[in-house]
Amino acid sequence: MHPNYNISRSVPGTKDARGRQRGSETIEGALVTLIMFGLIFLVFDMAFSLYIKSTLQEDARDGVRFAITGQTLAGDAYLNDS
């Protein structure tokens, strides 16, 4: 047998196999992290879009109310503002 022969390359559970396992775990962790960040940013983007839509609807409603009635506040709220 050759003195530099390394049997650990072909035996699972040895140092070389664990090193490859750690490398694949790193890749899998990176992929999962990428997907999770994508989902988190999707949730934030959807929430921000709904906020913008709501704000624009409210401002349009206020603009139409002012154009029709000349009031800037809804209902009797302008009487309580002193």
PDB file of N, CA, C and O in Angstrom:
ATOM      1  N   MET A   1       0.844  -1.174   0.000  1.00  0.00           N
ATOM      2  CA  MET A   1       0.000   0.000   0.000  1.00  0.00           C
ATOM      3  C   MET A   1       0.889   1.237   0.000  1.00  0.00           C
ATOM      4  O   MET A   1       1.926   1.268   0.663  1.00  0.00           O
ATOM      5  N   HIS A   2       0.483   2.234  -0.734  1.00  0.00           N
ATOM      6  CA  HIS A   2       1.245   3.473  -0.840  1.00  0.00           C
ATOM      7  C   HIS A   2       1.124   4.261   0.455  1.00  0.00           C
ATOM      8  O   HIS A   2       0.020   4.327   0.995  1.00  0.00           O
ATOM      9  N   PRO A   3       2.173   4.858   0.986  1.00  0.00           N
ATOM     10  CA  PRO A   3       2.114   5.559   2.283  1.00  0.00           C
ATOM     11  C   PRO A   3       1.251   6.824   2.252  1.00  0.00           C
ATOM     12  O   PRO A   3       0.773   7.242   3.306  1.00  0.00           O
ATOM     13  N   ASN A   4       1.032   7.449   1.094  1.00  0.00           N
ATOM     14  CA  ASN A   4       0.210   8.655   1.016  1.00  0.00           C
ATOM     15  C   ASN A   4      -1.246   8.361   0.666  1.00  0.00           C
ATOM     16  O   ASN A   4      -2.022   9.274   0.385  1.00  0.00           O
ATOM     17  N   TYR A   5      -1.606   7.086   0.686  1.00  0.00           N
ATOM     18  CA  TYR A   5      -2.982   6.716   0.334  1.00  0.00           C
ATOM     19  C   TYR A   5      -3.938   7.203   1.419  1.00  0.00           C
ATOM     20  O   TYR A   5      -3.731   6.917   2.598  1.00  0.00           O
ATOM     21  N   ASN A   6      -4.973   7.929   1.036  1.00  0.00           N
ATOM     22  CA  ASN A   6      -5.919   8.493   2.002  1.00  0.00           C
ATOM     23  C   ASN A   6      -7.261   7.809   1.808  1.00  0.00           C
ATOM     24  O   ASN A   6      -7.955   8.072   0.825  1.00  0.00           O
ATOM     25  N   ILE A   7      -7.630   6.944   2.722  1.00  0.00           N
ATOM     26  CA  ILE A   7      -8.880   6.200   2.607  1.00  0.00           C
ATOM     27  C   ILE A   7     -10.080   7.061   2.990  1.00  0.00           C
ATOM     28  O   ILE A   7     -11.215   6.690   2.691  1.00  0.00           O
ATOM     29  N   SER A   8      -9.858   8.205   3.645  1.00  0.00           N
ATOM     30  CA  SER A   8     -10.965   9.034   4.128  1.00  0.00           C
ATOM     31  C   SER A   8     -11.775   9.654   2.989  1.00  0.00           C
ATOM     32  O   SER A   8     -12.878  10.143   3.230  1.00  0.00           O
ATOM     33  N   ARG A   9     -11.270   9.648   1.777  1.00  0.00           N
ATOM     34  CA  ARG A   9     -12.024  10.223   0.666  1.00  0.00           C
ATOM     35  C   ARG A   9     -13.238   9.402   0.303  1.00  0.00           C
ATOM     36  O   ARG A   9     -14.238   9.947  -0.165  1.00  0.00           O
ATOM     37  N   SER A  10     -13.171   8.121   0.508  1.00  0.00           N
ATOM     38  CA  SER A  10     -14.267   7.269   0.085  1.00  0.00           C
ATOM     39  C   SER A  10     -15.157   6.818   1.232  1.00  0.00           C
ATOM     40  O   SER A  10     -16.169   6.161   0.989  1.00  0.00           O
ATOM     41  N   VAL A  11     -14.819   7.145   2.465  1.00  0.00           N
ATOM     42  CA  VAL A  11     -15.588   6.701   3.616  1.00  0.00           C
ATOM     43  C   VAL A  11     -16.468   7.846   4.097  1.00  0.00           C
ATOM     44  O   VAL A  11     -15.959   8.898   4.485  1.00  0.00           O
ATOM     45  N   PRO A  12     -17.818   7.647   4.075  1.00  0.00           N
ATOM     46  CA  PRO A  12     -18.698   8.711   4.568  1.00  0.00           C
ATOM     47  C   PRO A  12     -18.501   8.922   6.071  1.00  0.00           C
ATOM     48  O   PRO A  12     -18.176   7.985   6.800  1.00  0.00           O
ATOM     49  N   GLY A  13     -18.698  10.130   6.513  1.00  0.00           N
ATOM     50  CA  GLY A  13     -18.563  10.450   7.928  1.00  0.00           C
ATOM     51  C   GLY A  13     -17.167  10.839   8.335  1.00  0.00           C
ATOM     52  O   GLY A  13     -16.933  11.152   9.502  1.00  0.00           O
ATOM     53  N   THR A  14     -16.240  10.828   7.415  1.00  0.00           N
ATOM     54  CA  THR A  14     -14.892  11.266   7.732  1.00  0.00           C
ATOM     55  C   THR A  14     -14.786  12.762   7.514  1.00  0.00           C
ATOM     56  O   THR A  14     -15.758  13.409   7.123  1.00  0.00           O
ATOM     57  N   LYS A  15     -13.635  13.300   7.761  1.00  0.00           N
ATOM     58  CA  LYS A  15     -13.443  14.748   7.706  1.00  0.00           C
ATOM     59  C   LYS A  15     -13.793  15.332   6.341  1.00  0.00           C
ATOM     60  O   LYS A  15     -14.440  16.377   6.275  1.00  0.00           O
ATOM     61  N   ASP A  16     -13.382  14.684   5.251  1.00  0.00           N
ATOM     62  CA  ASP A  16     -13.675  15.214   3.913  1.00  0.00           C
ATOM     63  C   ASP A  16     -15.169  15.231   3.632  1.00  0.00           C
ATOM     64  O   ASP A  16     -15.681  16.193   3.060  1.00  0.00           O
ATOM     65  N   ALA A  17     -15.874  14.173   4.028  1.00  0.00           N
ATOM     66  CA  ALA A  17     -17.314  14.118   3.792  1.00  0.00           C
ATOM     67  C   ALA A  17     -18.032  15.183   4.613  1.00  0.00           C
ATOM     68  O   ALA A  17     -18.985  15.803   4.141  1.00  0.00           O
ATOM     69  N   ARG A  18     -17.571  15.391   5.844  1.00  0.00           N
ATOM     70  CA  ARG A  18     -18.204  16.429   6.675  1.00  0.00           C
ATOM     71  C   ARG A  18     -17.950  17.810   6.091  1.00  0.00           C
ATOM     72  O   ARG A  18     -18.817  18.680   6.161  1.00  0.00           O
ATOM     73  N   GLY A  19     -16.786  18.016   5.522  1.00  0.00           N
ATOM     74  CA  GLY A  19     -16.483  19.302   4.899  1.00  0.00           C
ATOM     75  C   GLY A  19     -17.402  19.575   3.723  1.00  0.00           C
ATOM     76  O   GLY A  19     -17.874  20.697   3.546  1.00  0.00           O
ATOM     77  N   ARG A  20     -17.657  18.552   2.920  1.00  0.00           N
ATOM     78  CA  ARG A  20     -18.587  18.724   1.795  1.00  0.00           C
ATOM     79  C   ARG A  20     -20.004  18.950   2.306  1.00  0.00           C
ATOM     80  O   ARG A  20     -20.758  19.735   1.729  1.00  0.00           O
ATOM     81  N   GLN A  21     -20.369  18.261   3.391  1.00  0.00           N
ATOM     82  CA  GLN A  21     -21.703  18.438   3.975  1.00  0.00           C
ATOM     83  C   GLN A  21     -21.874  19.867   4.480  1.00  0.00           C
ATOM     84  O   GLN A  21     -22.925  20.478   4.281  1.00  0.00           O
ATOM     85  N   ARG A  22     -20.839  20.401   5.135  1.00  0.00           N
ATOM     86  CA  ARG A  22     -20.908  21.777   5.611  1.00  0.00           C
ATOM     87  C   ARG A  22     -21.038  22.763   4.460  1.00  0.00           C
ATOM     88  O   ARG A  22     -21.747  23.764   4.569  1.00  0.00           O
ATOM     89  N   GLY A  23     -20.363  22.483   3.373  1.00  0.00           N
ATOM     90  CA  GLY A  23     -20.458  23.354   2.205  1.00  0.00           C
ATOM     91  C   GLY A  23     -21.853  23.354   1.623  1.00  0.00           C
ATOM     92  O   GLY A  23     -22.354  24.405   1.222  1.00  0.00           O
ATOM     93  N   SER A  24     -22.496  22.189   1.568  1.00  0.00           N
ATOM     94  CA  SER A  24     -23.857  22.135   1.033  1.00  0.00           C
ATOM     95  C   SER A  24     -24.842  22.776   2.008  1.00  0.00           C
ATOM     96  O   SER A  24     -25.829  23.376   1.583  1.00  0.00           O
ATOM     97  N   GLU A  25     -24.586  22.656   3.299  1.00  0.00           N
ATOM     98  CA  GLU A  25     -25.452  23.328   4.274  1.00  0.00           C
ATOM     99  C   GLU A  25     -25.354  24.839   4.132  1.00  0.00           C
ATOM    100  O   GLU A  25     -26.349  25.544   4.301  1.00  0.00           O
ATOM    101  N   THR A  26     -24.178  25.337   3.827  1.00  0.00           N
ATOM    102  CA  THR A  26     -23.986  26.770   3.620  1.00  0.00           C
ATOM    103  C   THR A  26     -24.772  27.245   2.406  1.00  0.00           C
ATOM    104  O   THR A  26     -25.426  28.288   2.447  1.00  0.00           O
ATOM    105  N   ILE A  27     -24.704  26.480   1.335  1.00  0.00           N
ATOM    106  CA  ILE A  27     -25.446  26.833   0.118  1.00  0.00           C
ATOM    107  C   ILE A  27     -26.945  26.792   0.377  1.00  0.00           C
ATOM    108  O   ILE A  27     -27.669  27.700  -0.032  1.00  0.00           O
ATOM    109  N   GLU A  28     -27.419  25.742   1.056  1.00  0.00           N
ATOM    110  CA  GLU A  28     -28.843  25.635   1.367  1.00  0.00           C
ATOM    111  C   GLU A  28     -29.290  26.779   2.272  1.00  0.00           C
ATOM    112  O   GLU A  28     -30.370  27.340   2.084  1.00  0.00           O
ATOM    113  N   GLY A  29     -28.465  27.120   3.244  1.00  0.00           N
ATOM    114  CA  GLY A  29     -28.801  28.245   4.128  1.00  0.00           C
ATOM    115  C   GLY A  29     -28.876  29.553   3.362  1.00  0.00           C
ATOM    116  O   GLY A  29     -29.753  30.378   3.618  1.00  0.00           O
ATOM    117  N   ALA A  30     -27.961  29.742   2.426  1.00  0.00           N
ATOM    118  CA  ALA A  30     -27.993  30.966   1.616  1.00  0.00           C
ATOM    119  C   ALA A  30     -29.250  31.024   0.754  1.00  0.00           C
ATOM    120  O   ALA A  30     -29.852  32.089   0.612  1.00  0.00           O
ATOM    121  N   LEU A  31     -29.647  29.909   0.187  1.00  0.00           N
ATOM    122  CA  LEU A  31     -30.855  29.886  -0.645  1.00  0.00           C
ATOM    123  C   LEU A  31     -32.110  30.139   0.188  1.00  0.00           C
ATOM    124  O   LEU A  31     -32.999  30.881  -0.233  1.00  0.00           O
ATOM    125  N   VAL A  32     -32.182  29.527   1.360  1.00  0.00           N
ATOM    126  CA  VAL A  32     -33.339  29.742   2.234  1.00  0.00           C
ATOM    127  C   VAL A  32     -33.387  31.191   2.694  1.00  0.00           C
ATOM    128  O   VAL A  32     -34.458  31.796   2.738  1.00  0.00           O
ATOM    129  N   THR A  33     -32.226  31.750   3.036  1.00  0.00           N
ATOM    130  CA  THR A  33     -32.170  33.154   3.456  1.00  0.00           C
ATOM    131  C   THR A  33     -32.617  34.080   2.334  1.00  0.00           C
ATOM    132  O   THR A  33     -33.341  35.047   2.570  1.00  0.00           O
ATOM    133  N   LEU A  34     -32.188  33.785   1.125  1.00  0.00           N
ATOM    134  CA  LEU A  34     -32.588  34.590  -0.023  1.00  0.00           C
ATOM    135  C   LEU A  34     -34.103  34.556  -0.218  1.00  0.00           C
ATOM    136  O   LEU A  34     -34.719  35.592  -0.469  1.00  0.00           O
ATOM    137  N   ILE A  35     -34.696  33.391  -0.106  1.00  0.00           N
ATOM    138  CA  ILE A  35     -36.148  33.261  -0.258  1.00  0.00           C
ATOM    139  C   ILE A  35     -36.871  33.984   0.870  1.00  0.00           C
ATOM    140  O   ILE A  35     -37.868  34.665   0.630  1.00  0.00           O
ATOM    141  N   MET A  36     -36.379  33.843   2.097  1.00  0.00           N
ATOM    142  CA  MET A  36     -37.035  34.501   3.232  1.00  0.00           C
ATOM    143  C   MET A  36     -36.969  36.022   3.114  1.00  0.00           C
ATOM    144  O   MET A  36     -37.956  36.706   3.385  1.00  0.00           O
ATOM    145  N   PHE A  37     -35.814  36.558   2.711  1.00  0.00           N
ATOM    146  CA  PHE A  37     -35.721  38.003   2.516  1.00  0.00           C
ATOM    147  C   PHE A  37     -36.655  38.451   1.400  1.00  0.00           C
ATOM    148  O   PHE A  37     -37.265  39.516   1.496  1.00  0.00           O
ATOM    149  N   GLY A  38     -36.773  37.663   0.357  1.00  0.00           N
ATOM    150  CA  GLY A  38     -37.696  37.995  -0.727  1.00  0.00           C
ATOM    151  C   GLY A  38     -39.128  38.071  -0.234  1.00  0.00           C
ATOM    152  O   GLY A  38     -39.862  38.989  -0.600  1.00  0.00           O
ATOM    153  N   LEU A  39     -39.536  37.112   0.596  1.00  0.00           N
ATOM    154  CA  LEU A  39     -40.897  37.120   1.134  1.00  0.00           C
ATOM    155  C   LEU A  39     -41.117  38.296   2.086  1.00  0.00           C
ATOM    156  O   LEU A  39     -42.178  38.921   2.075  1.00  0.00           O
ATOM    157  N   ILE A  40     -40.119  38.590   2.901  1.00  0.00           N
ATOM    158  CA  ILE A  40     -40.247  39.724   3.823  1.00  0.00           C
ATOM    159  C   ILE A  40     -40.390  41.030   3.045  1.00  0.00           C
ATOM    160  O   ILE A  40     -41.245  41.854   3.368  1.00  0.00           O
ATOM    161  N   PHE A  41     -39.549  41.223   2.014  1.00  0.00           N
ATOM    162  CA  PHE A  41     -39.651  42.433   1.204  1.00  0.00           C
ATOM    163  C   PHE A  41     -40.976  42.484   0.444  1.00  0.00           C
ATOM    164  O   PHE A  41     -41.517  43.568   0.225  1.00  0.00           O
ATOM    165  N   LEU A  42     -41.503  41.329   0.042  1.00  0.00           N
ATOM    166  CA  LEU A  42     -42.801  41.293  -0.624  1.00  0.00           C
ATOM    167  C   LEU A  42     -43.900  41.779   0.314  1.00  0.00           C
ATOM    168  O   LEU A  42     -44.766  42.557  -0.087  1.00  0.00           O
ATOM    169  N   VAL A  43     -43.865  41.323   1.558  1.00  0.00           N
ATOM    170  CA  VAL A  43     -44.866  41.753   2.544  1.00  0.00           C
ATOM    171  C   VAL A  43     -44.767  43.256   2.783  1.00  0.00           C
ATOM    172  O   VAL A  43     -45.787  43.944   2.812  1.00  0.00           O
ATOM    173  N   PHE A  44     -43.548  43.775   2.956  1.00  0.00           N
ATOM    174  CA  PHE A  44     -43.383  45.213   3.165  1.00  0.00           C
ATOM    175  C   PHE A  44     -43.840  46.008   1.946  1.00  0.00           C
ATOM    176  O   PHE A  44     -44.461  47.061   2.090  1.00  0.00           O
ATOM    177  N   ASP A  45     -43.542  45.517   0.759  1.00  0.00           N
ATOM    178  CA  ASP A  45     -43.934  46.214  -0.468  1.00  0.00           C
ATOM    179  C   ASP A  45     -45.450  46.233  -0.616  1.00  0.00           C
ATOM    180  O   ASP A  45     -46.020  47.255  -0.997  1.00  0.00           O
ATOM    181  N   MET A  46     -46.102  45.128  -0.323  1.00  0.00           N
ATOM    182  CA  MET A  46     -47.568  45.078  -0.412  1.00  0.00           C
ATOM    183  C   MET A  46     -48.200  46.008   0.628  1.00  0.00           C
ATOM    184  O   MET A  46     -49.170  46.705   0.327  1.00  0.00           O
ATOM    185  N   ALA A  47     -47.659  46.021   1.841  1.00  0.00           N
ATOM    186  CA  ALA A  47     -48.196  46.904   2.875  1.00  0.00           C
ATOM    187  C   ALA A  47     -48.028  48.364   2.474  1.00  0.00           C
ATOM    188  O   ALA A  47     -48.941  49.169   2.663  1.00  0.00           O
ATOM    189  N   PHE A  48     -46.872  48.710   1.923  1.00  0.00           N
ATOM    190  CA  PHE A  48     -46.638  50.087   1.499  1.00  0.00           C
ATOM    191  C   PHE A  48     -47.557  50.460   0.337  1.00  0.00           C
ATOM    192  O   PHE A  48     -48.041  51.590   0.278  1.00  0.00           O
ATOM    193  N   SER A  49     -47.805  49.536  -0.582  1.00  0.00           N
ATOM    194  CA  SER A  49     -48.710  49.793  -1.700  1.00  0.00           C
ATOM    195  C   SER A  49     -50.133  50.054  -1.199  1.00  0.00           C
ATOM    196  O   SER A  49     -50.815  50.958  -1.681  1.00  0.00           O
ATOM    197  N   LEU A  50     -50.572  49.249  -0.224  1.00  0.00           N
ATOM    198  CA  LEU A  50     -51.907  49.474   0.335  1.00  0.00           C
ATOM    199  C   LEU A  50     -51.988  50.810   1.063  1.00  0.00           C
ATOM    200  O   LEU A  50     -53.016  51.484   1.008  1.00  0.00           O
ATOM    201  N   TYR A  51     -50.919  51.194   1.738  1.00  0.00           N
ATOM    202  CA  TYR A  51     -50.885  52.486   2.415  1.00  0.00           C
ATOM    203  C   TYR A  51     -50.989  53.633   1.403  1.00  0.00           C
ATOM    204  O   TYR A  51     -51.745  54.582   1.616  1.00  0.00           O
ATOM    205  N   ILE A  52     -50.237  53.548   0.314  1.00  0.00           N
ATOM    206  CA  ILE A  52     -50.282  54.579  -0.716  1.00  0.00           C
ATOM    207  C   ILE A  52     -51.669  54.657  -1.344  1.00  0.00           C
ATOM    208  O   ILE A  52     -52.198  55.748  -1.557  1.00  0.00           O
ATOM    209  N   LYS A  53     -52.259  53.496  -1.642  1.00  0.00           N
ATOM    210  CA  LYS A  53     -53.593  53.474  -2.239  1.00  0.00           C
ATOM    211  C   LYS A  53     -54.613  54.122  -1.299  1.00  0.00           C
ATOM    212  O   LYS A  53     -55.442  54.920  -1.736  1.00  0.00           O
ATOM    213  N   SER A  54     -54.551  53.782  -0.025  1.00  0.00           N
ATOM    214  CA  SER A  54     -55.472  54.344   0.956  1.00  0.00           C
ATOM    215  C   SER A  54     -55.291  55.863   1.076  1.00  0.00           C
ATOM    216  O   SER A  54     -56.270  56.606   1.154  1.00  0.00           O
ATOM    217  N   THR A  55     -54.051  56.307   1.091  1.00  0.00           N
ATOM    218  CA  THR A  55     -53.770  57.741   1.195  1.00  0.00           C
ATOM    219  C   THR A  55     -54.293  58.493  -0.022  1.00  0.00           C
ATOM    220  O   THR A  55     -54.890  59.561   0.114  1.00  0.00           O
ATOM    221  N   LEU A  56     -54.074  57.943  -1.200  1.00  0.00           N
ATOM    222  CA  LEU A  56     -54.569  58.601  -2.418  1.00  0.00           C
ATOM    223  C   LEU A  56     -56.093  58.648  -2.455  1.00  0.00           C
ATOM    224  O   LEU A  56     -56.671  59.652  -2.871  1.00  0.00           O
ATOM    225  N   GLN A  57     -56.746  57.573  -2.024  1.00  0.00           N
ATOM    226  CA  GLN A  57     -58.206  57.575  -1.985  1.00  0.00           C
ATOM    227  C   GLN A  57     -58.728  58.624  -1.008  1.00  0.00           C
ATOM    228  O   GLN A  57     -59.682  59.339  -1.313  1.00  0.00           O
ATOM    229  N   GLU A  58     -58.114  58.715   0.149  1.00  0.00           N
ATOM    230  CA  GLU A  58     -58.541  59.704   1.133  1.00  0.00           C
ATOM    231  C   GLU A  58     -58.326  61.123   0.617  1.00  0.00           C
ATOM    232  O   GLU A  58     -59.186  61.985   0.803  1.00  0.00           O
ATOM    233  N   ASP A  59     -57.204  61.373  -0.022  1.00  0.00           N
ATOM    234  CA  ASP A  59     -56.934  62.707  -0.555  1.00  0.00           C
ATOM    235  C   ASP A  59     -57.878  63.057  -1.700  1.00  0.00           C
ATOM    236  O   ASP A  59     -58.302  64.206  -1.826  1.00  0.00           O
ATOM    237  N   ALA A  60     -58.207  62.079  -2.528  1.00  0.00           N
ATOM    238  CA  ALA A  60     -59.169  62.332  -3.605  1.00  0.00           C
ATOM    239  C   ALA A  60     -60.542  62.647  -3.020  1.00  0.00           C
ATOM    240  O   ALA A  60     -61.235  63.544  -3.500  1.00  0.00           O
ATOM    241  N   ARG A  61     -60.931  61.912  -1.989  1.00  0.00           N
ATOM    242  CA  ARG A  61     -62.219  62.157  -1.327  1.00  0.00           C
ATOM    243  C   ARG A  61     -62.246  63.561  -0.717  1.00  0.00           C
ATOM    244  O   ARG A  61     -63.243  64.274  -0.832  1.00  0.00           O
ATOM    245  N   ASP A  62     -61.153  63.951  -0.073  1.00  0.00           N
ATOM    246  CA  ASP A  62     -61.078  65.292   0.512  1.00  0.00           C
ATOM    247  C   ASP A  62     -61.128  66.373  -0.571  1.00  0.00           C
ATOM    248  O   ASP A  62     -61.760  67.413  -0.383  1.00  0.00           O
ATOM    249  N   GLY A  63     -60.464  66.126  -1.702  1.00  0.00           N
ATOM    250  CA  GLY A  63     -60.485  67.109  -2.790  1.00  0.00           C
ATOM    251  C   GLY A  63     -61.874  67.277  -3.369  1.00  0.00           C
ATOM    252  O   GLY A  63     -62.300  68.399  -3.642  1.00  0.00           O
ATOM    253  N   VAL A  64     -62.584  66.183  -3.560  1.00  0.00           N
ATOM    254  CA  VAL A  64     -63.954  66.271  -4.097  1.00  0.00           C
ATOM    255  C   VAL A  64     -64.868  66.944  -3.083  1.00  0.00           C
ATOM    256  O   VAL A  64     -65.706  67.762  -3.465  1.00  0.00           O
ATOM    257  N   ARG A  65     -64.727  66.620  -1.802  1.00  0.00           N
ATOM    258  CA  ARG A  65     -65.550  67.245  -0.769  1.00  0.00           C
ATOM    259  C   ARG A  65     -65.326  68.759  -0.760  1.00  0.00           C
ATOM    260  O   ARG A  65     -66.282  69.526  -0.643  1.00  0.00           O
ATOM    261  N   PHE A  66     -64.074  69.190  -0.883  1.00  0.00           N
ATOM    262  CA  PHE A  66     -63.785  70.611  -0.887  1.00  0.00           C
ATOM    263  C   PHE A  66     -64.353  71.277  -2.139  1.00  0.00           C
ATOM    264  O   PHE A  66     -64.873  72.391  -2.076  1.00  0.00           O
ATOM    265  N   ALA A  67     -64.249  70.580  -3.287  1.00  0.00           N
ATOM    266  CA  ALA A  67     -64.755  71.153  -4.535  1.00  0.00           C
ATOM    267  C   ALA A  67     -66.271  71.318  -4.488  1.00  0.00           C
ATOM    268  O   ALA A  67     -66.802  72.280  -5.043  1.00  0.00           O
ATOM    269  N   ILE A  68     -66.966  70.402  -3.841  1.00  0.00           N
ATOM    270  CA  ILE A  68     -68.435  70.460  -3.819  1.00  0.00           C
ATOM    271  C   ILE A  68     -68.948  71.353  -2.700  1.00  0.00           C
ATOM    272  O   ILE A  68     -69.827  72.181  -2.937  1.00  0.00           O
ATOM    273  N   THR A  69     -68.428  71.211  -1.500  1.00  0.00           N
ATOM    274  CA  THR A  69     -68.992  71.905  -0.342  1.00  0.00           C
ATOM    275  C   THR A  69     -68.152  73.082   0.148  1.00  0.00           C
ATOM    276  O   THR A  69     -68.675  73.963   0.830  1.00  0.00           O
ATOM    277  N   GLY A  70     -66.885  73.116  -0.179  1.00  0.00           N
ATOM    278  CA  GLY A  70     -66.019  74.160   0.340  1.00  0.00           C
ATOM    279  C   GLY A  70     -65.507  73.846   1.724  1.00  0.00           C
ATOM    280  O   GLY A  70     -64.766  74.641   2.303  1.00  0.00           O
ATOM    281  N   GLN A  71     -65.889  72.687   2.277  1.00  0.00           N
ATOM    282  CA  GLN A  71     -65.416  72.265   3.601  1.00  0.00           C
ATOM    283  C   GLN A  71     -64.162  71.410   3.441  1.00  0.00           C
ATOM    284  O   GLN A  71     -64.055  70.596   2.524  1.00  0.00           O
ATOM    285  N   THR A  72     -63.241  71.612   4.333  1.00  0.00           N
ATOM    286  CA  THR A  72     -62.043  70.774   4.288  1.00  0.00           C
ATOM    287  C   THR A  72     -62.142  69.583   5.221  1.00  0.00           C
ATOM    288  O   THR A  72     -61.347  68.653   5.093  1.00  0.00           O
ATOM    289  N   LEU A  73     -63.092  69.570   6.164  1.00  0.00           N
ATOM    290  CA  LEU A  73     -63.270  68.465   7.100  1.00  0.00           C
ATOM    291  C   LEU A  73     -64.656  67.859   6.917  1.00  0.00           C
ATOM    292  O   LEU A  73     -65.593  68.554   6.521  1.00  0.00           O
ATOM    293  N   ALA A  74     -64.785  66.596   7.196  1.00  0.00           N
ATOM    294  CA  ALA A  74     -66.058  65.888   7.020  1.00  0.00           C
ATOM    295  C   ALA A  74     -67.004  66.183   8.177  1.00  0.00           C
ATOM    296  O   ALA A  74     -66.565  66.353   9.314  1.00  0.00           O
ATOM    297  N   GLY A  75     -68.289  66.243   7.890  1.00  0.00           N
ATOM    298  CA  GLY A  75     -69.322  66.364   8.915  1.00  0.00           C
ATOM    299  C   GLY A  75     -69.243  67.648   9.704  1.00  0.00           C
ATOM    300  O   GLY A  75     -69.006  68.723   9.154  1.00  0.00           O
ATOM    301  N   ASP A  76     -69.450  67.518  11.027  1.00  0.00           N
ATOM    302  CA  ASP A  76     -69.439  68.659  11.950  1.00  0.00           C
ATOM    303  C   ASP A  76     -68.060  68.892  12.556  1.00  0.00           C
ATOM    304  O   ASP A  76     -67.932  69.676  13.497  1.00  0.00           O
ATOM    305  N   ALA A  77     -67.056  68.250  12.055  1.00  0.00           N
ATOM    306  CA  ALA A  77     -65.729  68.376  12.639  1.00  0.00           C
ATOM    307  C   ALA A  77     -65.212  69.798  12.567  1.00  0.00           C
ATOM    308  O   ALA A  77     -64.452  70.222  13.438  1.00  0.00           O
ATOM    309  N   TYR A  78     -65.611  70.546  11.539  1.00  0.00           N
ATOM    310  CA  TYR A  78     -65.107  71.913  11.404  1.00  0.00           C
ATOM    311  C   TYR A  78     -65.666  72.823  12.474  1.00  0.00           C
ATOM    312  O   TYR A  78     -65.076  73.870  12.742  1.00  0.00           O
ATOM    313  N   LEU A  79     -66.803  72.464  13.114  1.00  0.00           N
ATOM    314  CA  LEU A  79     -67.369  73.273  14.188  1.00  0.00           C
ATOM    315  C   LEU A  79     -66.553  73.114  15.474  1.00  0.00           C
ATOM    316  O   LEU A  79     -66.477  74.043  16.278  1.00  0.00           O
ATOM    317  N   ASN A  80     -65.951  71.957  15.667  1.00  0.00           N
ATOM    318  CA  ASN A  80     -65.189  71.690  16.895  1.00  0.00           C
ATOM    319  C   ASN A  80     -63.746  72.177  16.792  1.00  0.00           C
ATOM    320  O   ASN A  80     -63.036  72.202  17.797  1.00  0.00           O
ATOM    321  N   ASP A  81     -63.314  72.551  15.638  1.00  0.00           N
ATOM    322  CA  ASP A  81     -61.939  72.991  15.441  1.00  0.00           C
ATOM    323  C   ASP A  81     -61.852  74.497  15.724  1.00  0.00           C
ATOM    324  O   ASP A  81     -62.280  75.321  14.916  1.00  0.00           O
ATOM    325  N   SER A  82     -61.283  74.835  16.899  1.00  0.00           N
ATOM    326  CA  SER A  82     -61.226  76.269  17.217  1.00  0.00           C
ATOM    327  C   SER A  82     -59.845  76.749  17.479  1.00  0.00           C
ATOM    328  O   SER A  82     -59.644  77.931  17.758  1.00  0.00           O
TER     329      SER A  82
END
